[in-house]
Each structure stands twice: as structure tokens, then as C-alpha cells.
Amino acid sequence: MSRKTLTYLAVLLLAAAAVAGCAQMKPTAREASLYQRLGGYDAVAAVVDDFMARMAADPQLKRFFEGADPAGLRRTRQLIVDFVCNATGGPCFYTGRSMKATHAGMGIAESDWKAAVGHLRATLAKFKVPAKEAGEVMALVGSLKKDIVESS
């Protein structure tokens, strides 16, 4: 699997790099961070694992996983976990490229985006993420669309 293909996964999850164009969600004085409300590192990692598995099994999206070596997939998974952790107010540091740079030239279509978003919604439902937090995650992901989707 190429580096571009691997990083595609990072984007679709929330996947929000050293977050070019995506502000970290800051909690109010009374409210825990989104990261804390999601359940912390282990919960984020479990969501990422389920989300990646769903995309890899999808007939439309599996082309982005074909030929991937296990080490590359593990690295991509860790980048996604770190990205989500960081973007939701957790203690992780994302070391990947910006979403725009990562996805330039990949030809990710609106239909690919919609399929990935559907998988993310299903993953959040599987883990019974409350509506408020699921909405915040979806808003975070939605803010990345302009840097990921190249064609409709």
C-alpha cells in the first residue's frame, strides 16, 4: 500500500493533522475535553480499529487498502489514533502531514467521502457514543472535507 493510500485512512477518520485548518476542541472550565468524554486513549484506539476494518471491507473503499503491508497499516493506525487524540483535546502529538498535503492528487471523490462518513457513523453507534459527542466528532471530520475531497 502506498504512503498516500495509508494516509487517506488517517484523513477520513478524523482521522485532523497537526491540524491544518482544524482547531483543537477546547473544553470549558466545567466540561471535560471531547477526548475525555469519548473515554480516552483506549476508546479512541478501539474506534479507529473498527473504523479502519469497516473501510477495508467496503467494496468501494478497499482499493485504498490493497497491497498494504502490515507495518504500514500499523503506522497509519497509530497516526490516526494520535490525530484523533490530539484533535479532541487529548495528550497525543500528531506527527503526520496536513490533510491537504496528504490527500493531494489522490482523486478522492464525494462518494468515497460519503462512504467513509457512513462507516464512521456506524462505528460511533456500535460503541454507543452519546449524540453530543458523536456530533462533535462528525463536525471535526466534516471540517476536513475541503482538504480531502477532490472530485464530486
PEFENLIN-V566667 format. One record per backbone hydrogen bond with DSSP energy under -0.5 kcal/mol. CO is the residue of the C=O (numbers start at 1). NH is the residue of the N-H. If there is no record, write none. Layout:
CO|NH ; CO|NH
This chain:
2|6 ; 3|7 ; 4|8 ; 5|9 ; 6|9 ; 6|10 ; 7|11 ; 8|12 ; 9|13 ; 10|14 ; 11|14 ; 16|19 ; 17|19 ; 19|21 ; 19|22 ; 24|26 ; 33|37 ; 34|38 ; 35|39 ; 35|40 ; 36|39 ; 40|44 ; 41|45 ; 42|46 ; 43|47 ; 44|48 ; 45|49 ; 46|50 ; 47|51 ; 48|52 ; 49|53 ; 50|54 ; 51|55 ; 52|56 ; 53|57 ; 54|58 ; 55|58 ; 58|62 ; 61|64 ; 62|65 ; 62|66 ; 65|68 ; 69|73 ; 70|74 ; 71|75 ; 72|76 ; 73|77 ; 74|78 ; 75|79 ; 76|80 ; 77|81 ; 78|82 ; 79|83 ; 80|84 ; 81|85 ; 82|86 ; 83|87 ; 84|88 ; 85|90 ; 86|89 ; 87|25 ; 88|35 ; 98|102 ; 99|103 ; 100|104 ; 103|106 ; 108|150 ; 108|151 ; 109|113 ; 110|114 ; 111|115 ; 112|116 ; 113|117 ; 114|118 ; 115|119 ; 116|120 ; 117|121 ; 118|122 ; 119|123 ; 120|124 ; 121|125 ; 122|126 ; 123|127 ; 124|129 ; 125|128 ; 130|134 ; 131|135 ; 132|136 ; 133|137 ; 134|138 ; 135|139 ; 136|140 ; 137|141 ; 138|142 ; 139|143 ; 141|144 ; 141|145 ; 142|145 ; 144|147 ; 144|148 ; 145|148 ; 145|149 ; 151|110
